Amino acid sequence: MNSKHLTIGAAIVTALAVFAAVEPAMAQAAAAAAADAAKPAENPYGIQGIIARHNPVQMGILGVLLIMSAGTWYIAFMKYLEQAKILNQAKTLDKKFWTSATLSEGVDKLPKNSVFRAVAEAGLKASQGGTTLVGLNDWIAMSLTRQLEDANARMQGGISFLASVGSTAPFVGLIGTVWGILEALIAIGVAGQMSIDKVAGPVGESLIMTALGLFAAVPAVLLYNYLVRRNKIVTEKLRAFAGDLQAYLISKSK
């Protein structure tokens, strides 16, 4: 009887020892499972998924949209700085140019890269004499008009890119949408049955491409309208200066 009790006691001791040895491992496993459950589930159908799958069509569309968006912001930033520079130059005309004793002195006071200096130099050069076909007054007007047109052409440079992006970026994204839906239909046809896992990936990528197209197009349209309005202000400043200069040169030539 005593030996039987000893055997049972030894078994209990052994079981307790095994449980004590296994318990930390079980606790660690439970903690790891809880940590994995707490982590947010990775989305295989986002932009990361598009890049990971290296689909040539989707990657090409993504690259085109990225170039469009980067070009839009770069051109908008550079044109804004150019317009701000010209507007600041217009504010100093009364102090630097019109207060000068002579026209040549006023031209020298303007910065060498100033648009207004280029207009003033064109007017000064034209006032030195016309041609046998055109009178002096008309020659001054023609010279100033040509200079204004050149200045307007330079200011318009690059803005057409924003208009192109605003009008074409949604359709570039739409190409990705159509391609994603096509891949979803092909996956359903190959599988022989419709399932969420066959459709979710391609359709998700197609919707992402649509969103990226709009993300590139909307800022381009807004920035285009903003820069065009500022260009009109700059153009009015140049025309006003050219008109005053023309009136001065004509009155001086009489």
Secondary structure, 3 states (H helix, E strand, C coil): CHHHHHHHHHHHHHHHHHHHHHHHHHHHHHHHHHHHHHCCCCCCCCHHHHHHHCCHHHHHHHHHHHHHHHHHHHHHHHHHHHHHHHHHHHHCHHHHCCCCCCHHHHHHHCCCCCHHHHHHHHHHHHCCCCCCCCCHHHHHHHHHHHHHHHHHHHHHCCHHHHHHHHHHHHHHHHHHHHHHHHHHHHHHHHHCCCCHHHHHHHHHHHHHHHHHHHHHHHHHHHHHHHHHHHHHHHHHHHHHHHHHHHHHHHHHHC
